[in-house]
């Protein structure tokens, strides 16, 4: 986990795509790149909460190493030379998206997020025009018990954004993950139906940050609900901390 | 120069991709100068002909007749193009795979449980495959045109690139799903 830096910290210099940049020590490569308007595609990353490096879409190369690094969880260091775009990186990113698409039955034409989906957007961007692996046709039960929200595990990509906002921003930790690997499932409280999850405050942050159509507000187009950045939430949280 | 032999095929899909094909409007006339349409749902030619240069296949494989037809198309076509999302990845057609109930139950669901009148599974239709397949799960596919449906401009671009002897580059021209 990369904690956000607070207060004064040491400044360092590094190179991203042959561009010299100055950054705060401890910040992630992805954060520094974005601050300097260098684009690295990312999916599970969410500004304002911790990163966990799950989707592997934000991989970058670092000179002097043969492996690739998830830029959202790799801190910058002095003199580091980062490469954000190469044939190999594009190949890896494309595979990451293809495997996510194949893991569950993502059918855009019947999805509430069609047109505002980050997975779909990245598939388009990375040139995923078909899948090279066989799909899983999972059949998880939908949870429509909540008055305002709906949950379709068949569309979930396990990015854990909802878990992180629920825990770190709303502070209730209603949502968590059950099981392992591709069988992982996002659950409410102790795998209760959503309406029986007593800790849920019905704040709606989870559906606002869901990059796909897995968590959504009933009867509302996903494009109106989505929020990619939680900066405002985070600022209010910092103010609370300072005061309290 | 002999005209390029073009075929279009409609498997398990809604025909929306063919509608989009027709949406090329006046550009169809330009296309007609360059190709000979040798097989198509809009041309009523029963058997799939030999020696076809380009075939656009709409729809996924949902029954055994289509399975045989697709293999025949592959044998007789130089460039086989998966035309639209059902052909590319199964799309709505393949949603029945989620039920995972086998062909009899799928038919029962459609023709008995969800209807009020004339309930009964039809017997004069080709046998359904156990699950729905995208084209590339059955045969080798040479090119993919994603979209539900693919926009007419994209179809026109792809065809013209092939007709001019180039391989189309879709970067930034299509939308996934």
Interface residues (C-beta under 8 A of the other chain):
Chain A: X101 X105 X106 X107 X108 X109 X110 X111 X114 X117 X120 X123 X124 X127 X128 X129 X130 X131 X132 X134 X135 X137 X138 X139 X154
Chain B: X82 X85 X88 X89 X90 X91 X92 X94 X95 X97 X98 X99 X100 X131 X134 X136 X137 X141 X144 X145 X146 X148 X170 X171 X174 X175 X176 X177
